Amino acid sequence: MADENVNAVLTIAVPSERVFAVLADPTTHASIDGTGWVRQAVDRTPLTGVGQLFRMDMYHPSRPVGDYRVVNQIQTIDPPRTIAWRTGQELADGSLEFGGWIWRYDLASLDPARTEVTLTYDWSGVPQHIRDRGIQFPPFGPDHLVNSLRHLAELTPRD
């Protein structure tokens, strides 16, 4: 089986705690996003624990209406080193359905003033019934992850 994840790496000239604080703030995610699909955070509470849900308003021109909402669930959080979430949707009955893909940021402190950030998009958990819909994985171009990391670097406060 071919690799079912892609990643990008960028060194940001700030401490890992500052980078992590930006990632743990859902209100920054629209500005970090490299595709322009994320519009705004619905849930604005900082991300602090495994299982925590946070929703995002999204837009994609291939969808029938264009606008839609996703629900994300924190899978891993280890400040200031790792944060990861899976993405899905809230169904009409209030239950949650996740698609099987995960966004993960790993932060490695290179020294007190520099952090290496690895962004990984992993779709290895996508079930066959979703793959049968003809959705291409990853659903974005190769520069998306690099753009996201550059946006993250621009948003991270410096001294």
HUNOR-V139059 format. One record per residue. RES is the residue in one small letter. OMEGA is omega as a letter, one per 30 degrees, with the letter a starting at -180 (999 if undefined). Layout:
# HUNOR-V139059
RES:OMEGA  RES:OMEGA
This chain:
# HUNOR-V139059
m:l  a:l  d:l  e:l  n:l  v:l  n:l  a:a  v:l  l:l  t:a  i:a  a:l  v:l  p:a  s:a  e:l  r:l  v:a  f:a  a:l  v:a  l:a  a:l  d:a  p:a  t:l  t:a  h:l  a:l  s:l  i:a  d:a  g:a  t:a  g:a  w:a  v:a  r:a  q:l  a:l  v:l  d:a  r:a  t:l  p:a  l:a  t:a  g:l  v:a  g:a  q:l  l:l  f:a  r:l  m:l  d:a  m:l  y:l  h:a  p:a  s:a  r:a  p:a  v:a  g:l  d:l  y:a  r:l  v:l  v:l  n:l  q:l  i:l  q:a  t:l  i:a  d:a  p:f  p:a  r:a  t:l  i:a  a:l  w:l  r:a  t:l  g:a  q:l  e:a  l:a  a:a  d:l  g:l  s:a  l:l  e:a  f:a  g:l  g:l  w:a  i:l  w:a  r:l  y:l  d:a  l:l  a:l  s:l  l:l  d:a  p:a  a:a  r:a  t:l  e:a  v:l  t:l  l:a  t:l  y:a  d:l  w:a  s:a  g:a  v:a  p:a  q:a  h:l  i:l  r:a  d:l  r:l  g:l  i:l  q:l  f:f  p:a  p:a  f:a  g:a  p:a  d:a  h:a  l:l  v:l  n:l  s:l  l:l  r:l  h:l  l:l  a:l  e:a  l:a  t:a  p:l  r:l  d:999
